Amino acid sequence: MYNRSEIVRTANKLSGNGLPRSQAFKKAWELAKGKTLIVKGVTQGKRQTAIEHIKHYSPEEVSISLERDTKSLFDNHAIKVIATIHGKSYCVGYLASSISEWLSKVMDFGTALKGALKQIVGGNGFYYGLRINAVIV
C-alpha cells in the first residue's frame, strides 16, 4: 500500500519549486512505486574495487542509502550513493545531476528515501556500473 499523504506532500514540494503540478505528481508516483536510477561516477578513486567487492554478495545483503552531499564543489544538489555490507560502508558514486536536481529538493524537505541494489553491470574487462531502486519510505 502506498503512503498517499507522503506522495502528495512530495508532489506539493516539487510543484512549489517550479515544476508543473502534473509533472510533480508523476515524479512523486514514480518514487512511490520505485524508480530505477543509474549511479554515476563509479570509476573515480577506488569505487571499482568496492563494486567488485559488492559483487560477491547477494543484493539482499547490500544496503543502499542515499545521502545529500552539501559540501560538493561541483553540484549543489549532489546525492551520494552509499553501499553498506556487514557494517562496512562504501561510497560507490553519485546520482546523475538531472535526477539529483529535483530529488535533492524532496530530500531537503524531509522525505525519506530508501535504496536497494538492483543490478551490477559490466565486468569482464569493462568498468563496473550500478543500478539501484529508490523508493519513498
N, C-alpha and C positions, 0 to 999 in steps of 0.2 A: 504494500500500500504506500502511496506517495504522501509526503507531508505537504499538503497543498498550501498551508499558511507560509511555509518556508519558500515554496515556489513563487507565490505571489509577492512575498517580501523581496526576493531576489529580483524578480521582474520589475518591481517598482524602483528598486535601487538602480537597475540598469537604465530604465527609461528616464529616471531623474538625472542621469549622467549623459544625456544627449541621444540615446538610442531610441528610435520609434517604438511605441508600446507593443506593437505586434511582433517586431523582431526581438524585443526584450523577453516577451513571453515564450517565444520559440527557443531562445537560448536557455532560459530557465528550465523549460521542459526537457531540453537536451541534457542538461546537467542532472536533472532528477532521474532520468532514465539511464544515464551513464553515457558519457561521451568519451570516445577513444581519442587519445592525444599522442602525438609523436614527440619524443624527448629530443631536444636539440643540444648541441654542444657536447656530444658523447665522446669526441676524440681529444678533448683537452685534458692535459695532465695525465693522471693515472686512471681515468674513468674507464678506459677499455679493459684494464686489468680488473677493475671492480666488477664490470659487467660479465667478464669471463668467469669470475668467482661466483656471481649470482646464478650463472647458467647451470651450475651443478646442483641447484636446489629446485624444488618444485615451486610453482607460483604461489601456492598456499602458504609456504614458509617465508615468503618475502613480503614484508610490509612496506608499502609505498606511502609516503607523506608529501604533501605539497606545502612549502613554506615561502612566505614573501621574503625577498632579498632587497631590503630597503637601502642597503649600502652599495648597490651596484652602480658603477660609474657609467655604464653604457645604456642601461634601461631602467627608467624609474618604476616600471611595472614588473620587474623580473620576479619569476617564481621558480624556486629551486625544487628539484625532484630528489628526494632523499629515499634511498632504499635501505631497509634495516633487516638484517638476518641474525637471529640469535643474539641480539643486543649490540651488534656492530653496525654502525651507520656509514653509508657511503653517499656522497653527492654524485649522482650519476648524470646530471645535466640540468637543463632548464627547459621551460615550455617556450614555444615559439612566441615572438613578440606580438603577433596578430591575435593570439589566444590570450596571452597574459595581460594584454591591454584592458580587456573587459573583465577577465576573470579576477584580476587584482582588485578591481573596484568591489566585486562581490565579496572577496575575502576581507578587505578592509572594513566592510560594513558589518562583519561578524558572522557571515555564513561559513559554516564548517564544511570542508570538502574532504572526502576520503578517496584515496587512490588504491588501485590494485594493479598488479603486474598482469598484463595481457599476453605479451609476446616479446621474445628476444629474437631479433633478426640479424642476419649477417653471419660472420664467422667463415671458416674455410678460406682464409686469405683475404677476406673483406673485413671492413670495420664492423663492429657490433652496433646495433641500434636497439632502442626500446620503444614499445608501445604500451601505454597504460590506460586504464579506465579511471575517469574522475566522476564522482557522484556526490550530490548534496546529501549531507548526513541529516 
